[in-house]
Amino acid sequence: MKEIFEMMNKMGESAIDTSRRLAEINQSAMEKLMAQQMELMDAWMEAGVKNLELMGKAKGYQEVVSGQADVAREYGQKVLAGCKNGSELLSEARDSSTKVVDEAVRSAGEKVKQATSTVTKRAA
């Protein structure tokens, strides 16, 4: 009976360790996403400043439209790169989480087999 309690205790510790590792993966991903969001916010502010500067310096309507198109293109490229980076970051987090969960499930299965084997041997 003592062995079963010890096995259950180890499984509980393993579950806590797995939860901790998953929390670390999630925290790291969120920190990286927040940093990326700040970069995109900076790019948005920069685009706004460039548009204001353009309005003050432009000599005609055509120059304003052309300049705004350039600013929009530049900003759009930054947003697209941000989306790509965000997708890659989330994929990495998913892969890491999957690996942690797979390891935990495999370990739990082995521990259940050990516990079953111990109980069966004692019953015999």
C-alpha positions as CSV (number, residue, x, y, z in Angstrom):
1,M,0.0,0.0,0.0
2,K,2.9,2.3,0.8
3,E,4.3,1.8,-2.7
4,I,1.0,2.9,-4.2
5,F,0.9,6.1,-2.1
6,E,4.5,6.8,-3.1
7,M,3.6,6.3,-6.8
8,M,0.6,8.6,-6.5
9,N,2.9,11.2,-4.8
10,K,5.4,11.0,-7.6
11,M,2.6,11.3,-10.2
12,G,1.3,14.4,-8.4
13,E,4.8,15.9,-8.3
14,S,5.2,15.1,-12.0
15,A,1.9,16.9,-12.8
16,I,3.0,20.0,-10.9
17,D,6.3,20.0,-12.7
18,T,4.5,19.6,-16.1
19,S,2.1,22.5,-15.2
20,R,5.1,24.6,-14.2
21,R,6.9,23.9,-17.5
22,L,3.7,24.7,-19.5
23,A,3.3,28.0,-17.5
24,E,6.9,28.9,-18.4
25,I,6.3,28.2,-22.1
26,N,3.1,30.3,-22.0
27,Q,4.8,33.2,-20.1
28,S,7.7,33.3,-22.5
29,A,5.4,33.3,-25.5
30,M,3.3,36.1,-24.0
31,E,6.4,38.2,-23.2
32,K,7.6,37.8,-26.8
33,L,4.2,38.6,-28.2
34,M,3.9,41.7,-26.0
35,A,7.3,42.9,-27.2
36,Q,6.2,42.3,-30.8
37,Q,3.0,44.3,-30.2
38,M,5.1,47.2,-28.8
39,E,7.2,47.1,-32.0
40,L,4.1,47.2,-34.1
41,M,2.7,50.1,-32.0
42,D,6.0,52.0,-32.5
43,A,5.7,51.4,-36.3
44,W,2.1,52.7,-36.2
45,M,3.2,55.8,-34.4
46,E,6.1,56.2,-36.8
47,A,3.8,56.0,-39.8
48,G,1.5,58.6,-38.2
49,V,4.5,61.0,-37.7
50,K,5.6,60.4,-41.3
51,N,2.1,61.2,-42.6
52,L,2.1,64.4,-40.6
53,E,5.5,65.4,-41.8
54,L,4.4,64.6,-45.3
55,M,1.4,66.9,-45.0
56,G,3.6,69.8,-43.9
57,K,6.2,69.3,-46.6
58,A,4.2,68.2,-49.6
59,K,3.8,70.8,-52.4
60,G,0.7,69.3,-53.9
61,Y,-2.0,66.7,-53.8
62,Q,-0.2,64.2,-55.9
63,E,2.9,64.3,-53.6
64,V,0.7,63.7,-50.6
65,V,-1.0,60.7,-52.1
66,S,2.3,59.2,-53.3
67,G,3.9,59.8,-50.0
68,Q,1.0,58.2,-48.1
69,A,1.2,55.2,-50.4
70,D,4.8,54.8,-49.5
71,V,4.2,55.1,-45.8
72,A,1.3,52.7,-46.0
73,R,3.4,50.2,-47.9
74,E,6.2,50.4,-45.4
75,Y,3.8,50.0,-42.5
76,G,2.0,47.1,-44.2
77,Q,5.3,45.3,-44.6
78,K,6.1,45.7,-40.9
79,V,2.6,44.4,-40.0
80,L,3.0,41.4,-42.3
81,A,6.4,40.6,-40.8
82,G,4.9,40.9,-37.4
83,C,2.2,38.5,-38.3
84,K,4.7,36.0,-39.6
85,N,6.9,36.3,-36.5
86,G,3.8,35.9,-34.3
87,S,2.7,32.8,-36.1
88,E,6.2,31.3,-35.8
89,L,6.3,32.2,-32.1
90,L,3.0,30.6,-31.5
91,S,4.0,27.5,-33.5
92,E,7.2,27.2,-31.3
93,A,5.1,27.5,-28.1
94,R,2.7,24.9,-29.4
95,D,5.5,22.5,-30.3
96,S,7.1,23.0,-26.9
97,S,3.8,22.4,-25.1
98,T,3.1,19.3,-27.1
99,K,6.5,17.9,-26.3
100,V,5.9,18.6,-22.5
101,V,2.5,17.0,-22.5
102,D,3.6,14.0,-24.6
103,E,6.4,13.4,-22.1
104,A,4.0,13.7,-19.2
105,V,1.5,11.3,-20.7
106,R,4.2,8.8,-21.5
107,S,5.6,9.1,-17.9
108,A,2.2,8.7,-16.4
109,G,1.5,5.6,-18.5
110,E,4.7,4.0,-17.3
111,K,3.9,4.8,-13.7
112,V,0.4,3.3,-14.0
113,K,1.9,0.2,-15.5
114,Q,4.4,0.0,-12.6
115,A,1.6,0.5,-10.0
116,T,-0.6,-2.1,-11.7
117,S,2.4,-4.6,-11.8
118,T,3.0,-4.0,-8.1
119,V,-0.6,-4.5,-7.1
120,T,-0.9,-7.6,-9.3
121,K,2.3,-9.1,-7.7
122,R,1.0,-8.5,-4.2
123,A,-2.4,-10.0,-5.0
124,A,-0.8,-13.2,-6.3
